[in-house]
Amino acid sequence: MAATETEAEPTKVLEFGLGDGTYCLDIGVIDEIVDAGELTRIPNSPDHVEGVMDLRGRTTTIVDPKTLFDIAAKGPRERIVVFDDEEIDEGGTVGWMVDEVFQVRDVAAEDVDQGTTVDDEGIRGIVKSDDRFVVWVSPDVEEFDAADVVPEDAEA
């Protein structure tokens, strides 16, 4: 007998802050979380690309998800969430610059609202969490491609 949606295993997500909001990503697409370091700006790159950094010998494109999701900037950005190259198809190593990282937690399918308010690309749903809502986002936002900024074979 197949498991029903309510019997399915919960998904582990990483909650993080962007501006005044709380967002989350499935931890299955995350390789690591690092402190924000010095970035090299790339001339003529798209607005959402903050630059590149050397991350253990890999040239990593750092993207500002606030620009992708049209979120007002606020406060210092302290952490970078680096995506697993094998889990997302962006043509290179990519990281998102986030304001802060909160926690990893389980999210059950019944706690995710995928209703009509969720029609933007990159939004998987709204997670109901006690007295607040957490926006579940996806790194597969069509608007950016790391290969357009840094070729896959680039060495740091």
N, C-alpha and C positions, 0 to 999 in steps of 0.2 A: 504494500500500500504506500503510495507516495505521500510525502509530508505536505500538509496544506500550508498556505501562506503564513498562518498564525503559528504553525509548528516549526517553521523554518528557523535555522540558526540565525541569531542576531548578527548584524554586521558591525565590526569595530570601526569607529570613525575617530579622526583627530579633530578636535574643536580648536578653532583659532579666531583671533580678532582681526577685523578689518574695519577701520573707522569706528562707528558706534555699534556695529553689528557683530554677531557671532556666527561663524560659518563652520562647516565641517567637510572633510574629505574621507573617502574610504581609505583605510590605512594600507590596503592592498596595492595601491598605486604609489605609495610613498617609499622612497629608498632610505632617506635620512632627514634629520632636521639639524641645521647648523646655525651658528651665530652669523648675523649679517657682517660681512667683511667689506673690504675695499673692492669696488667694482671698476672695471674699465668701460667707459662709455663707448658706444659704437656710433660713429657719425652716420647720419641719414637712416637710422634704424626706426622702426615704428614707435609710436608714443608709448606703447605698453611695455617696451623693452627697456629695462633700467641699465643694462650692460651685461658684461660677462665677468666671470671670476674663475680662477683656477681652483678646482676642488679635487684634490688628490690626483693631480695629473690630467684631469678631464676639464676641458673648456665647457663651462656651464652657463647657459643663457639664463639671466635672471629677469623674470617678468613681474610686472606690477598688476596683480589681479584687480586692484581698485580701478584701474583704467579699463580693464576688460569688462567689468561689471558696473561701471559708472558709479563708483562709491566715492563719497567725499573724503579727501585726505584728512587725516587727523593723527597727531602724535608721531613719535619716533617708530621706525620699523626696525624691529630687533632680531627677527628670525627669518630663515629661509627654509622652506619646505621643498626638498629636492625629490623629484619624481623618479620612479624606477623606469629606466629606458625601455625595458621589456614589457612594461604594463601600459604605457601610453605610446601613441604613434605620432610623435612630433618631430622626428628626424634629428635627434640629438639630446643631450642632457639638459633638462629644464628645471628651474626652481622658481617658486613664487615667494616674493618678499611679503611677509605678513607682519602685523603690528606686534602680536604676541601669540604664544601657543598656550592653550589652557589645559586640555586633558585628552586622553583616549577613553572612549566609552562604547558600550554596546548600544546599538539601535535596532529595535525590533521592527519588522515590516509594518505592523499596525500603528507604529508611532510616526510614520512618514505620510504626509499629505501630498499627493501628486495631483491635486485638483487644478481647476482652471486658472488659479493665480500663478501656476508654474508653467509659463509658456516661453520663457527666455532660454536661449541656448546656453548650455553649461549649468543649468539648474536642475538637479535631480528631484528635489522636493523640499518640503518644510518639515523639520523634525519638531514634534511637540515635546517640550522638556520642562516639566513642572510649570513654572509661571512665565516661561519665555519661549521664543521660537528660535531655532537654529536653521540657517539656510544650508542645505546640502548641495554643494557644488561639485563639478567635475572638471578635471584638468583638460579635457578634450574640447576646448573652446576653439571652434574653427578659425577664429579671427587671427590666431598667431601660429607660426610655424618656426621652430628654432632653426631649421635648416636655411631659412631665408636670411638669418642673421649670422650664424656660424655654421660652416659646412660640417657634416658628420665626421670627416676625417681630420678636423683641425686639432692641433696639439697645443696644449697650454704652455 
